[in-house]
Amino acid sequence: MADVLIADVLIAVCALVLLMVAVGLLSVLRGPTRADRMMAAQLFGTGGIAALLLVGTASGVDSVVDVALTLAVLAAFASVAFVKADRQSEGDTANEEGT
Amino acid sequence: MKTAADVFTIVAMLGGLFFFVAGTLGLLRFPDTYTRLHALTKADNLGLGMVVVGLLPQAGHLVVALKLIVVWLLVMLTSSDVSQLIARAARRQEKES
């Protein structure tokens, strides 16, 4: 476990990273394209992982690192699902145009 | 020795925070989708990298430190792939309209 001073620093950094993620999530509302909205989700993944690692180290709970690993995998899957769904819907419209 | 590690951690954290702020500002302020993607995927990963480097001296166990590095490598691998995929999707949407 990290000592008290450095633990406080880590928690403060964690709060600022989360603030940045929250500000970045504004672009979910602003768009303008679907890709921009997905990028905010990507930012949420990266910032969330950083916040988890910071809290885990500050509190000395090592298993939080495993949670961060899981979040890293899930964030990647979310983006892949977005791209795949996007392509599929486009494939549907192309088929409709073809027939 | 302990103090040196703490100072190193704080400096790395400040660097990491800077890059997180830069990534968010870029996502909100850059003019088009591709520059926003560029700001987000690179700056954020560097920010996470510096946070991980700063956490390494504070990790209690060698295994935990290695896991931190694995998290960072995984994030770098996935986000470089995902940025290519998102850029391709954005380009397709552009052609559509």
N, CA and C atoms of all chains as a GROMACS GRO file, in nm:
protein
  588
    1MET      N    1   0.084  -0.120   0.000
    1MET     CA    2   0.000   0.000   0.000
    1MET      C    3   0.087   0.124   0.000
    2ALA      N    4   0.047   0.221  -0.083
    2ALA     CA    5   0.122   0.347  -0.091
    2ALA      C    6   0.102   0.426   0.039
    3ASP      N    7   0.202   0.508   0.076
    3ASP     CA    8   0.186   0.585   0.200
    3ASP      C    9   0.087   0.698   0.180
    4VAL      N   10   0.054   0.767   0.291
    4VAL     CA   11  -0.066   0.851   0.292
    4VAL      C   12  -0.055   0.968   0.193
    5LEU      N   13   0.061   1.035   0.194
    5LEU     CA   14   0.076   1.153   0.107
    5LEU      C   15   0.055   1.114  -0.039
    6ILE      N   16   0.127   1.009  -0.082
    6ILE     CA   17   0.121   0.974  -0.224
    6ILE      C   18  -0.017   0.919  -0.257
    7ALA      N   19  -0.083   0.853  -0.160
    7ALA     CA   20  -0.219   0.805  -0.185
    7ALA      C   21  -0.313   0.922  -0.212
    8ASP      N   22  -0.295   1.031  -0.136
    8ASP     CA   23  -0.378   1.149  -0.160
    8ASP      C   24  -0.354   1.206  -0.298
    9VAL      N   25  -0.225   1.211  -0.337
    9VAL     CA   26  -0.193   1.261  -0.471
    9VAL      C   27  -0.261   1.175  -0.576
   10LEU      N   28  -0.255   1.042  -0.559
   10LEU     CA   29  -0.314   0.952  -0.659
   10LEU      C   30  -0.464   0.973  -0.668
   11ILE      N   31  -0.530   0.991  -0.554
   11ILE     CA   32  -0.676   1.012  -0.556
   11ILE      C   33  -0.709   1.144  -0.626
   12ALA      N   34  -0.627   1.249  -0.598
   12ALA     CA   35  -0.651   1.378  -0.663
   12ALA      C   36  -0.635   1.367  -0.814
   13VAL      N   37  -0.528   1.296  -0.858
   13VAL     CA   38  -0.508   1.276  -1.002
   13VAL      C   39  -0.626   1.200  -1.061
   14CYS      N   40  -0.674   1.100  -0.988
   14CYS     CA   41  -0.788   1.021  -1.033
   14CYS      C   42  -0.910   1.111  -1.055
   15ALA      N   43  -0.935   1.201  -0.959
   15ALA     CA   44  -1.050   1.291  -0.972
   15ALA      C   45  -1.036   1.379  -1.096
   16LEU      N   46  -0.916   1.430  -1.121
   16LEU     CA   47  -0.896   1.517  -1.238
   16LEU      C   48  -0.914   1.439  -1.368
   17VAL      N   49  -0.863   1.314  -1.372
   17VAL     CA   50  -0.880   1.233  -1.493
   17VAL      C   51  -1.029   1.210  -1.518
   18LEU      N   52  -1.104   1.179  -1.410
   18LEU     CA   53  -1.248   1.156  -1.427
   18LEU      C   54  -1.318   1.283  -1.473
   19LEU      N   55  -1.271   1.400  -1.423
   19LEU     CA   56  -1.329   1.526  -1.468
   19LEU      C   57  -1.307   1.543  -1.619
   20MET      N   58  -1.185   1.512  -1.664
   20MET     CA   59  -1.156   1.522  -1.807
   20MET      C   60  -1.244   1.428  -1.889
   21VAL      N   61  -1.266   1.307  -1.836
   21VAL     CA   62  -1.354   1.213  -1.906
   21VAL      C   63  -1.495   1.270  -1.916
   22ALA      N   64  -1.542   1.330  -1.804
   22ALA     CA   65  -1.677   1.386  -1.803
   22ALA      C   66  -1.689   1.498  -1.905
   23VAL      N   67  -1.587   1.586  -1.911
   23VAL     CA   68  -1.590   1.694  -2.010
   23VAL      C   69  -1.588   1.635  -2.151
   24GLY      N   70  -1.506   1.531  -2.171
   24GLY     CA   71  -1.498   1.468  -2.303
   24GLY      C   72  -1.629   1.406  -2.345
   25LEU      N   73  -1.707   1.358  -2.247
   25LEU     CA   74  -1.836   1.296  -2.280
   25LEU      C   75  -1.934   1.396  -2.340
   26LEU      N   76  -1.906   1.527  -2.326
   26LEU     CA   77  -1.991   1.627  -2.392
   26LEU      C   78  -2.000   1.600  -2.542
   27SER      N   79  -1.892   1.542  -2.598
   27SER     CA   80  -1.894   1.523  -2.743
   27SER      C   81  -1.989   1.410  -2.782
   28VAL      N   82  -2.038   1.330  -2.684
   28VAL     CA   83  -2.147   1.238  -2.716
   28VAL      C   84  -2.271   1.317  -2.756
   29LEU      N   85  -2.294   1.428  -2.686
   29LEU     CA   86  -2.410   1.512  -2.717
   29LEU      C   87  -2.386   1.592  -2.845
   30ARG      N   88  -2.263   1.642  -2.861
   30ARG     CA   89  -2.238   1.735  -2.973
   30ARG      C   90  -2.224   1.665  -3.106
   31GLY      N   91  -2.177   1.541  -3.102
   31GLY     CA   92  -2.151   1.472  -3.228
   31GLY      C   93  -2.035   1.532  -3.302
   32PRO      N   94  -2.046   1.579  -3.428
   32PRO     CA   95  -2.167   1.569  -3.511
   32PRO      C   96  -2.185   1.432  -3.576
   33THR      N   97  -2.078   1.354  -3.595
   33THR     CA   98  -2.096   1.224  -3.661
   33THR      C   99  -2.102   1.113  -3.555
   34ARG      N  100  -2.145   0.995  -3.601
   34ARG     CA  101  -2.149   0.880  -3.510
   34ARG      C  102  -2.009   0.844  -3.462
   35ALA      N  103  -1.910   0.862  -3.550
   35ALA     CA  104  -1.772   0.829  -3.512
   35ALA      C  105  -1.725   0.915  -3.395
   36ASP      N  106  -1.766   1.043  -3.393
   36ASP     CA  107  -1.728   1.130  -3.282
   36ASP      C  108  -1.787   1.080  -3.152
   37ARG      N  109  -1.911   1.033  -3.159
   37ARG     CA  110  -1.975   0.983  -3.036
   37ARG      C  111  -1.902   0.859  -2.987
   38MET      N  112  -1.860   0.775  -3.082
   38MET     CA  113  -1.788   0.653  -3.042
   38MET      C  114  -1.653   0.688  -2.981
   39MET      N  115  -1.591   0.796  -3.031
   39MET     CA  116  -1.462   0.837  -2.976
   39MET      C  117  -1.475   0.876  -2.829
   40ALA      N  118  -1.589   0.938  -2.792
   40ALA     CA  119  -1.608   0.972  -2.652
   40ALA      C  120  -1.615   0.845  -2.567
   41ALA      N  121  -1.677   0.740  -2.622
   41ALA     CA  122  -1.680   0.612  -2.550
   41ALA      C  123  -1.539   0.556  -2.534
   42GLN      N  124  -1.458   0.574  -2.638
   42GLN     CA  125  -1.319   0.530  -2.634
   42GLN      C  126  -1.243   0.605  -2.523
   43LEU      N  127  -1.268   0.736  -2.515
   43LEU     CA  128  -1.206   0.819  -2.411
   43LEU      C  129  -1.249   0.771  -2.273
   44PHE      N  130  -1.376   0.734  -2.262
   44PHE     CA  131  -1.427   0.684  -2.135
   44PHE      C  132  -1.355   0.556  -2.095
   45GLY      N  133  -1.327   0.471  -2.194
   45GLY     CA  134  -1.253   0.348  -2.165
   45GLY      C  135  -1.114   0.377  -2.112
   46THR      N  136  -1.039   0.461  -2.185
   46THR     CA  137  -0.900   0.491  -2.145
   46THR      C  138  -0.896   0.560  -2.009
   47GLY      N  139  -0.982   0.664  -1.993
   47GLY     CA  140  -0.983   0.737  -1.867
   47GLY      C  141  -1.030   0.651  -1.751
   48GLY      N  142  -1.128   0.564  -1.777
   48GLY     CA  143  -1.175   0.475  -1.672
   48GLY      C  144  -1.068   0.379  -1.626
   49ILE      N  145  -0.989   0.327  -1.722
   49ILE     CA  146  -0.879   0.237  -1.687
   49ILE      C  147  -0.778   0.311  -1.600
   50ALA      N  148  -0.742   0.435  -1.641
   50ALA     CA  149  -0.646   0.513  -1.562
   50ALA      C  150  -0.699   0.537  -1.421
   51ALA      N  151  -0.829   0.572  -1.409
   51ALA     CA  152  -0.886   0.599  -1.277
   51ALA      C  153  -0.885   0.474  -1.191
   52LEU      N  154  -0.918   0.358  -1.253
   52LEU     CA  155  -0.918   0.232  -1.176
   52LEU      C  156  -0.779   0.200  -1.124
   53LEU      N  157  -0.678   0.215  -1.212
   53LEU     CA  158  -0.541   0.184  -1.170
   53LEU      C  159  -0.498   0.275  -1.055
   54LEU      N  160  -0.536   0.405  -1.065
   54LEU     CA  161  -0.497   0.500  -0.961
   54LEU      C  162  -0.562   0.465  -0.828
   55VAL      N  163  -0.694   0.438  -0.831
   55VAL     CA  164  -0.763   0.404  -0.706
   55VAL      C  165  -0.710   0.273  -0.649
   56GLY      N  166  -0.687   0.175  -0.738
   56GLY     CA  167  -0.637   0.046  -0.691
   56GLY      C  168  -0.504   0.058  -0.622
   57THR      N  169  -0.411   0.138  -0.680
   57THR     CA  170  -0.280   0.153  -0.618
   57THR      C  171  -0.288   0.236  -0.490
   58ALA      N  172  -0.372   0.341  -0.491
   58ALA     CA  173  -0.382   0.428  -0.373
   58ALA      C  174  -0.439   0.351  -0.254
   59SER      N  175  -0.536   0.261  -0.280
   59SER     CA  176  -0.598   0.191  -0.168
   59SER      C  177  -0.530   0.058  -0.139
   60GLY      N  178  -0.436   0.017  -0.224
   60GLY     CA  179  -0.365  -0.108  -0.200
   60GLY      C  180  -0.446  -0.233  -0.232
   61VAL      N  181  -0.557  -0.217  -0.304
   61VAL     CA  182  -0.636  -0.334  -0.346
   61VAL      C  183  -0.587  -0.376  -0.484
   62ASP      N  184  -0.506  -0.482  -0.486
   62ASP     CA  185  -0.440  -0.519  -0.611
   62ASP      C  186  -0.536  -0.572  -0.716
   63SER      N  187  -0.648  -0.631  -0.671
   63SER     CA  188  -0.736  -0.696  -0.770
   63SER      C  189  -0.806  -0.594  -0.859
   64VAL      N  190  -0.802  -0.464  -0.822
   64VAL     CA  191  -0.861  -0.363  -0.908
   64VAL      C  192  -0.791  -0.362  -1.044
   65VAL      N  193  -0.663  -0.400  -1.047
   65VAL     CA  194  -0.591  -0.405  -1.174
   65VAL      C  195  -0.658  -0.504  -1.269
   66ASP      N  196  -0.709  -0.615  -1.214
   66ASP     CA  197  -0.780  -0.712  -1.299
   66ASP      C  198  -0.906  -0.651  -1.358
   67VAL      N  199  -0.975  -0.569  -1.276
   67VAL     CA  200  -1.095  -0.500  -1.326
   67VAL      C  201  -1.057  -0.409  -1.442
   68ALA      N  202  -0.944  -0.340  -1.429
   68ALA     CA  203  -0.898  -0.251  -1.536
   68ALA      C  204  -0.868  -0.330  -1.662
   69LEU      N  205  -0.809  -0.448  -1.647
   69LEU     CA  206  -0.783  -0.534  -1.764
   69LEU      C  207  -0.914  -0.569  -1.834
   70THR      N  208  -1.015  -0.606  -1.754
   70THR     CA  209  -1.146  -0.640  -1.811
   70THR      C  210  -1.205  -0.522  -1.886
   71LEU      N  211  -1.194  -0.404  -1.825
   71LEU     CA  212  -1.249  -0.284  -1.889
   71LEU      C  213  -1.178  -0.256  -2.021
   72ALA      N  214  -1.047  -0.281  -2.026
   72ALA     CA  215  -0.971  -0.259  -2.150
   72ALA      C  216  -1.026  -0.347  -2.262
   73VAL      N  217  -1.052  -0.475  -2.228
   73VAL     CA  218  -1.105  -0.567  -2.329
   73VAL      C  219  -1.245  -0.524  -2.372
   74LEU      N  220  -1.330  -0.487  -2.274
   74LEU     CA  221  -1.468  -0.450  -2.306
   74LEU      C  222  -1.473  -0.324  -2.392
   75ALA      N  223  -1.386  -0.225  -2.363
   75ALA     CA  224  -1.386  -0.102  -2.442
   75ALA      C  225  -1.351  -0.133  -2.587
   76ALA      N  226  -1.255  -0.225  -2.606
   76ALA     CA  227  -1.220  -0.262  -2.744
   76ALA      C  228  -1.338  -0.330  -2.812
   77PHE      N  229  -1.406  -0.420  -2.741
   77PHE     CA  230  -1.521  -0.489  -2.801
   77PHE      C  231  -1.632  -0.391  -2.837
   78ALA      N  232  -1.653  -0.290  -2.750
   78ALA     CA  233  -1.759  -0.193  -2.777
   78ALA      C  234  -1.732  -0.122  -2.910
   79SER      N  235  -1.607  -0.081  -2.932
   79SER     CA  236  -1.576  -0.010  -3.057
   79SER      C  237  -1.589  -0.103  -3.177
   80VAL      N  238  -1.544  -0.228  -3.162
   80VAL     CA  239  -1.555  -0.322  -3.273
   80VAL      C  240  -1.702  -0.347  -3.306
   81ALA      N  241  -1.787  -0.358  -3.201
   81ALA     CA  242  -1.930  -0.379  -3.223
   81ALA      C  243  -1.990  -0.260  -3.297
   82PHE      N  244  -1.946  -0.138  -3.259
   82PHE     CA  245  -1.996  -0.018  -3.327
   82PHE      C  246  -1.963  -0.022  -3.476
   83VAL      N  247  -1.836  -0.052  -3.506
   83VAL     CA  248  -1.794  -0.051  -3.647
   83VAL      C  249  -1.869  -0.159  -3.725
   84LYS      N  250  -1.888  -0.275  -3.662
   84LYS     CA  251  -1.954  -0.386  -3.730
   84LYS      C  252  -2.101  -0.352  -3.756
   85ALA      N  253  -2.169  -0.296  -3.654
   85ALA     CA  254  -2.310  -0.260  -3.671
   85ALA      C  255  -2.324  -0.152  -3.778
   86ASP      N  256  -2.229  -0.060  -3.778
   86ASP     CA  257  -2.230   0.048  -3.876
   86ASP      C  258  -2.220  -0.009  -4.017
   87ARG      N  259  -2.127  -0.103  -4.033
   87ARG     CA  260  -2.107  -0.162  -4.166
   87ARG      C  261  -2.228  -0.243  -4.208
   88GLN      N  262  -2.287  -0.314  -4.110
   88GLN     CA  263  -2.403  -0.397  -4.143
   88GLN      C  264  -2.520  -0.313  -4.190
   89SER      N  265  -2.545  -0.201  -4.118
   89SER     CA  266  -2.659  -0.118  -4.158
   89SER      C  267  -2.635  -0.060  -4.296
   90GLU      N  268  -2.506  -0.029  -4.324
   90GLU     CA  269  -2.477   0.022  -4.458
   90GLU      C  270  -2.498  -0.087  -4.562
   91GLY      N  271  -2.457  -0.212  -4.528
   91GLY     CA  272  -2.478  -0.322  -4.620
   91GLY      C  273  -2.625  -0.340  -4.652
   92ASP      N  274  -2.712  -0.322  -4.550
   92ASP     CA  275  -2.857  -0.335  -4.572
   92ASP      C  276  -2.907  -0.230  -4.671
   93THR      N  277  -2.863  -0.104  -4.652
   93THR     CA  278  -2.912  -0.001  -4.742
   93THR      C  279  -2.861  -0.026  -4.884
   94ALA      N  280  -2.736  -0.078  -4.894
   94ALA     CA  281  -2.682  -0.106  -5.027
   94ALA      C  282  -2.766  -0.214  -5.095
   95ASN      N  283  -2.806  -0.316  -5.016
   95ASN     CA  284  -2.888  -0.422  -5.073
   95ASN      C  285  -3.023  -0.368  -5.120
   96GLU      N  286  -3.081  -0.279  -5.038
   96GLU     CA  287  -3.210  -0.223  -5.076
   96GLU      C  288  -3.200  -0.143  -5.205
   97GLU      N  289  -3.087  -0.072  -5.217
   97GLU     CA  290  -3.069   0.004  -5.340
   97GLU      C  291  -3.053  -0.088  -5.459
   98GLY      N  292  -2.986  -0.203  -5.434
   98GLY     CA  293  -2.959  -0.296  -5.542
   98GLY      C  294  -3.086  -0.360  -5.596
   99THR      N  295  -3.182  -0.391  -5.505
   99THR     CA  296  -3.302  -0.462  -5.552
   99THR      C  297  -3.405  -0.368  -5.611
  100MET      N  298   1.553   0.736  -0.078
  100MET     CA  299   1.516   0.638  -0.181
  100MET      C  300   1.365   0.641  -0.202
  101LYS      N  301   1.294   0.635  -0.090
  101LYS     CA  302   1.148   0.641  -0.096
  101LYS      C  303   1.102   0.775  -0.153
  102THR      N  304   1.169   0.884  -0.107
  102THR     CA  305   1.131   1.017  -0.154
  102THR      C  306   1.153   1.029  -0.304
  103ALA      N  307   1.265   0.974  -0.354
  103ALA     CA  308   1.293   0.982  -0.497
  103ALA      C  309   1.182   0.915  -0.577
  104ALA      N  310   1.138   0.798  -0.530
  104ALA     CA  311   1.031   0.727  -0.600
  104ALA      C  312   0.902   0.811  -0.599
  105ASP      N  313   0.874   0.875  -0.484
  105ASP     CA  314   0.752   0.956  -0.475
  105ASP      C  315   0.757   1.075  -0.570
  106VAL      N  316   0.875   1.142  -0.574
  106VAL     CA  317   0.888   1.256  -0.665
  106VAL      C  318   0.870   1.212  -0.809
  107PHE      N  319   0.931   1.097  -0.842
  107PHE     CA  320   0.916   1.042  -0.978
  107PHE      C  321   0.768   1.018  -1.009
  108THR      N  322   0.696   0.960  -0.913
  108THR     CA  323   0.553   0.933  -0.933
  108THR      C  324   0.477   1.062  -0.960
  109ILE      N  325   0.505   1.166  -0.877
  109ILE     CA  326   0.429   1.290  -0.892
  109ILE      C  327   0.457   1.355  -1.027
  110VAL      N  328   0.586   1.355  -1.068
  110VAL     CA  329   0.619   1.415  -1.198
  110VAL      C  330   0.550   1.340  -1.311
  111ALA      N  331   0.553   1.207  -1.306
  111ALA     CA  332   0.489   1.128  -1.411
  111ALA      C  333   0.338   1.151  -1.412
  112MET      N  334   0.277   1.165  -1.294
  112MET     CA  335   0.133   1.191  -1.285
  112MET      C  336   0.098   1.325  -1.350
  113LEU      N  337   0.182   1.426  -1.322
  113LEU     CA  338   0.155   1.557  -1.383
  113LEU      C  339   0.162   1.548  -1.535
  114GLY      N  340   0.263   1.476  -1.586
  114GLY     CA  341   0.272   1.456  -1.730
  114GLY      C  342   0.150   1.384  -1.784
  115GLY      N  343   0.107   1.278  -1.714
  115GLY     CA  344  -0.010   1.204  -1.759
  115GLY      C  345  -0.135   1.290  -1.761
  116LEU      N  346  -0.152   1.371  -1.655
  116LEU     CA  347  -0.267   1.461  -1.651
  116LEU      C  348  -0.266   1.558  -1.768
  117PHE      N  349  -0.145   1.612  -1.798
  117PHE     CA  350  -0.134   1.705  -1.910
  117PHE      C  351  -0.186   1.642  -2.038
  118PHE      N  352  -0.147   1.516  -2.062
  118PHE     CA  353  -0.188   1.454  -2.187
  118PHE      C  354  -0.337   1.419  -2.187
  119PHE      N  355  -0.392   1.386  -2.069
  119PHE     CA  356  -0.537   1.364  -2.064
  119PHE      C  357  -0.612   1.494  -2.096
  120VAL      N  358  -0.565   1.606  -2.038
  120VAL     CA  359  -0.628   1.735  -2.067
  120VAL      C  360  -0.616   1.766  -2.216
  121ALA      N  361  -0.497   1.741  -2.274
  121ALA     CA  362  -0.476   1.768  -2.416
  121ALA      C  363  -0.569   1.684  -2.502
  122GLY      N  364  -0.586   1.556  -2.465
  122GLY     CA  365  -0.674   1.469  -2.543
  122GLY      C  366  -0.818   1.517  -2.541
  123THR      N  367  -0.866   1.556  -2.422
  123THR     CA  368  -1.004   1.603  -2.411
  123THR      C  369  -1.024   1.733  -2.486
  124LEU      N  370  -0.928   1.826  -2.470
  124LEU     CA  371  -0.939   1.954  -2.543
  124LEU      C  372  -0.942   1.929  -2.693
  125GLY      N  373  -0.854   1.838  -2.740
  125GLY     CA  374  -0.850   1.808  -2.883
  125GLY      C  375  -0.982   1.750  -2.930
  126LEU      N  376  -1.040   1.660  -2.850
  126LEU     CA  377  -1.167   1.598  -2.889
  126LEU      C  378  -1.276   1.704  -2.901
  127LEU      N  379  -1.272   1.805  -2.815
  127LEU     CA  380  -1.379   1.906  -2.818
  127LEU      C  381  -1.352   2.017  -2.918
  128ARG      N  382  -1.224   2.049  -2.945
  128ARG     CA  383  -1.194   2.172  -3.018
  128ARG      C  384  -1.149   2.151  -3.162
  129PHE      N  385  -1.096   2.033  -3.197
  129PHE     CA  386  -1.042   2.016  -3.332
  129PHE      C  387  -1.153   2.018  -3.436
  130PRO      N  388  -1.121   2.066  -3.558
  130PRO     CA  389  -1.228   2.096  -3.654
  130PRO      C  390  -1.296   1.975  -3.720
  131ASP      N  391  -1.226   1.866  -3.749
  131ASP     CA  392  -1.299   1.758  -3.815
  131ASP      C  393  -1.271   1.622  -3.749
  132THR      N  394  -1.344   1.520  -3.796
  132THR     CA  395  -1.343   1.390  -3.729
  132THR      C  396  -1.203   1.329  -3.721
  133TYR      N  397  -1.128   1.341  -3.830
  133TYR     CA  398  -0.997   1.273  -3.833
  133TYR      C  399  -0.898   1.337  -3.736
  134THR      N  400  -0.897   1.472  -3.729
  134THR     CA  401  -0.804   1.536  -3.634
  134THR      C  402  -0.847   1.505  -3.491
  135ARG      N  403  -0.980   1.496  -3.469
  135ARG     CA  404  -1.026   1.461  -3.334
  135ARG      C  405  -0.980   1.320  -3.297
  136LEU      N  406  -0.991   1.229  -3.394
  136LEU     CA  407  -0.948   1.091  -3.370
  136LEU      C  408  -0.798   1.088  -3.339
  137HIS      N  409  -0.723   1.167  -3.413
  137HIS     CA  410  -0.578   1.174  -3.394
  137HIS      C  411  -0.545   1.224  -3.253
  138ALA      N  412  -0.613   1.331  -3.208
  138ALA     CA  413  -0.586   1.386  -3.075
  138ALA      C  414  -0.620   1.283  -2.968
  139LEU      N  415  -0.736   1.220  -2.984
  139LEU     CA  416  -0.784   1.132  -2.879
  139LEU      C  417  -0.698   1.008  -2.865
  140THR      N  418  -0.675   0.937  -2.976
  140THR     CA  419  -0.612   0.806  -2.963
  140THR      C  420  -0.466   0.816  -2.921
  141LYS      N  421  -0.398   0.921  -2.963
  141LYS     CA  422  -0.255   0.929  -2.927
  141LYS      C  423  -0.236   0.991  -2.790
  142ALA      N  424  -0.297   1.108  -2.768
  142ALA     CA  425  -0.271   1.180  -2.642
  142ALA      C  426  -0.318   1.098  -2.523
  143ASP      N  427  -0.436   1.035  -2.536
  143ASP     CA  428  -0.489   0.962  -2.423
  143ASP      C  429  -0.404   0.842  -2.386
  144ASN      N  430  -0.352   0.774  -2.488
  144ASN     CA  431  -0.271   0.657  -2.458
  144ASN      C  432  -0.139   0.696  -2.395
  145LEU      N  433  -0.084   0.809  -2.438
  145LEU     CA  434   0.038   0.858  -2.374
  145LEU      C  435   0.009   0.897  -2.230
  146GLY      N  436  -0.108   0.959  -2.207
  146GLY     CA  437  -0.147   0.995  -2.070
  146GLY      C  438  -0.157   0.871  -1.982
  147LEU      N  439  -0.225   0.768  -2.034
  147LEU     CA  440  -0.237   0.644  -1.957
  147LEU      C  441  -0.099   0.583  -1.935
  148GLY      N  442  -0.013   0.589  -2.037
  148GLY     CA  443   0.122   0.535  -2.024
  148GLY      C  444   0.200   0.603  -1.912
  149MET      N  445   0.189   0.736  -1.906
  149MET     CA  446   0.264   0.808  -1.803
  149MET      C  447   0.207   0.780  -1.664
  150VAL      N  448   0.073   0.766  -1.656
  150VAL     CA  449   0.013   0.729  -1.527
  150VAL      C  450   0.065   0.592  -1.483
  151VAL      N  451   0.070   0.496  -1.578
  151VAL     CA  452   0.119   0.362  -1.544
  151VAL      C  453   0.265   0.366  -1.499
  152VAL      N  454   0.348   0.443  -1.574
  152VAL     CA  455   0.489   0.454  -1.536
  152VAL      C  456   0.502   0.514  -1.396
  153GLY      N  457   0.416   0.614  -1.367
  153GLY     CA  458   0.420   0.676  -1.235
  153GLY      C  459   0.376   0.581  -1.124
  154LEU      N  460   0.284   0.488  -1.159
  154LEU     CA  461   0.235   0.395  -1.057
  154LEU      C  462   0.333   0.282  -1.029
  155LEU      N  463   0.423   0.254  -1.123
  155LEU     CA  464   0.513   0.138  -1.108
  155LEU      C  465   0.589   0.138  -0.976
  156PRO      N  466   0.653   0.251  -0.933
  156PRO     CA  467   0.726   0.246  -0.805
  156PRO      C  468   0.636   0.227  -0.685
  157GLN      N  469   0.505   0.257  -0.700
  157GLN     CA  470   0.413   0.245  -0.587
  157GLN      C  471   0.349   0.107  -0.579
  158ALA      N  472   0.364   0.027  -0.684
  158ALA     CA  473   0.304  -0.107  -0.683
  158ALA      C  474   0.375  -0.194  -0.580
  159GLY      N  475   0.296  -0.260  -0.495
  159GLY     CA  476   0.355  -0.336  -0.386
  159GLY      C  477   0.431  -0.459  -0.432
  160HIS      N  478   0.380  -0.526  -0.534
  160HIS     CA  479   0.433  -0.653  -0.578
  160HIS      C  480   0.491  -0.642  -0.718
  161LEU      N  481   0.584  -0.730  -0.750
  161LEU     CA  482   0.635  -0.734  -0.887
  161LEU      C  483   0.525  -0.778  -0.983
  162VAL      N  484   0.441  -0.872  -0.938
  162VAL     CA  485   0.334  -0.922  -1.024
  162VAL      C  486   0.238  -0.808  -1.060
  163VAL      N  487   0.206  -0.724  -0.960
  163VAL     CA  488   0.115  -0.612  -0.983
  163VAL      C  489   0.177  -0.515  -1.084
  164ALA      N  490   0.306  -0.487  -1.068
  164ALA     CA  491   0.374  -0.396  -1.161
  164ALA      C  492   0.368  -0.451  -1.304
  165LEU      N  493   0.391  -0.583  -1.318
  165LEU     CA  494   0.385  -0.644  -1.451
  165LEU      C  495   0.244  -0.634  -1.508
  166LYS      N  496   0.144  -0.652  -1.420
  166LYS     CA  497   0.005  -0.642  -1.467
  166LYS      C  498  -0.026  -0.501  -1.516
  167LEU      N  499   0.027  -0.401  -1.444
  167LEU     CA  500   0.006  -0.262  -1.488
  167LEU      C  501   0.059  -0.244  -1.630
  168ILE      N  502   0.179  -0.300  -1.654
  168ILE     CA  503   0.238  -0.286  -1.788
  168ILE      C  504   0.153  -0.360  -1.891
  169VAL      N  505   0.100  -0.477  -1.851
  169VAL     CA  506   0.016  -0.553  -1.944
  169VAL      C  507  -0.110  -0.474  -1.980
  170VAL      N  508  -0.170  -0.408  -1.880
  170VAL     CA  509  -0.288  -0.325  -1.908
  170VAL      C  510  -0.253  -0.219  -2.011
  171TRP      N  511  -0.140  -0.154  -1.992
  171TRP     CA  512  -0.101  -0.047  -2.085
  171TRP      C  513  -0.078  -0.103  -2.226
  172LEU      N  514  -0.007  -0.217  -2.235
  172LEU     CA  515   0.019  -0.275  -2.367
  172LEU      C  516  -0.112  -0.313  -2.435
  173LEU      N  517  -0.205  -0.371  -2.358
  173LEU     CA  518  -0.334  -0.411  -2.415
  173LEU      C  519  -0.409  -0.289  -2.468
  174VAL      N  520  -0.408  -0.180  -2.389
  174VAL     CA  521  -0.478  -0.060  -2.431
  174VAL      C  522  -0.415  -0.003  -2.557
  175MET      N  523  -0.282  -0.002  -2.564
  175MET     CA  524  -0.215   0.051  -2.684
  175MET      C  525  -0.252  -0.032  -2.807
  176LEU      N  526  -0.249  -0.166  -2.789
  176LEU     CA  527  -0.279  -0.256  -2.902
  176LEU      C  528  -0.422  -0.233  -2.951
  177THR      N  529  -0.519  -0.234  -2.856
  177THR     CA  530  -0.658  -0.222  -2.898
  177THR      C  531  -0.687  -0.084  -2.955
  178SER      N  532  -0.632   0.022  -2.894
  178SER     CA  533  -0.673   0.154  -2.940
  178SER      C  534  -0.612   0.186  -3.076
  179SER      N  535  -0.494   0.129  -3.107
  179SER     CA  536  -0.442   0.153  -3.241
  179SER      C  537  -0.529   0.083  -3.345
  180ASP      N  538  -0.576  -0.038  -3.314
  180ASP     CA  539  -0.667  -0.108  -3.406
  180ASP      C  540  -0.798  -0.032  -3.419
  181VAL      N  541  -0.853   0.006  -3.302
  181VAL     CA  542  -0.985   0.069  -3.301
  181VAL      C  543  -0.982   0.203  -3.374
  182SER      N  544  -0.870   0.277  -3.361
  182SER     CA  545  -0.865   0.406  -3.430
  182SER      C  546  -0.870   0.386  -3.582
  183GLN      N  547  -0.805   0.280  -3.631
  183GLN     CA  548  -0.814   0.250  -3.775
  183GLN      C  549  -0.958   0.218  -3.814
  184LEU      N  550  -1.024   0.134  -3.731
  184LEU     CA  551  -1.162   0.095  -3.763
  184LEU      C  552  -1.255   0.215  -3.762
  185ILE      N  553  -1.240   0.302  -3.660
  185ILE     CA  554  -1.330   0.418  -3.651
  185ILE      C  555  -1.305   0.513  -3.767
  186ALA      N  556  -1.177   0.531  -3.803
  186ALA     CA  557  -1.147   0.619  -3.917
  186ALA      C  558  -1.212   0.566  -4.044
  187ARG      N  559  -1.209   0.433  -4.060
  187ARG     CA  560  -1.269   0.374  -4.180
  187ARG      C  561  -1.421   0.396  -4.180
  188ALA      N  562  -1.483   0.376  -4.061
  188ALA     CA  563  -1.628   0.398  -4.050
  188ALA      C  564  -1.662   0.544  -4.079
  189ALA      N  565  -1.580   0.637  -4.027
  189ALA     CA  566  -1.606   0.779  -4.051
  189ALA      C  567  -1.595   0.811  -4.200
  190ARG      N  568  -1.499   0.747  -4.268
  190ARG     CA  569  -1.482   0.772  -4.410
  190ARG      C  570  -1.600   0.719  -4.491
  191ARG      N  571  -1.648   0.603  -4.448
  191ARG     CA  572  -1.767   0.547  -4.517
  191ARG      C  573  -1.886   0.639  -4.503
  192GLN      N  574  -1.905   0.692  -4.380
  192GLN     CA  575  -2.018   0.781  -4.358
  192GLN      C  576  -2.005   0.908  -4.442
  193GLU      N  577  -1.880   0.953  -4.457
  193GLU     CA  578  -1.858   1.074  -4.535
  193GLU      C  579  -1.898   1.051  -4.681
  194LYS      N  580  -1.862   0.933  -4.733
  194LYS     CA  581  -1.895   0.901  -4.872
  194LYS      C  582  -2.046   0.890  -4.891
  195GLU      N  583  -2.114   0.835  -4.788
  195GLU     CA  584  -2.259   0.819  -4.794
  195GLU      C  585  -2.329   0.952  -4.820
  196SER      N  586  -2.286   1.054  -4.741
  196SER     CA  587  -2.359   1.181  -4.746
  196SER      C  588  -2.312   1.266  -4.863
   0.00000   0.00000   0.00000
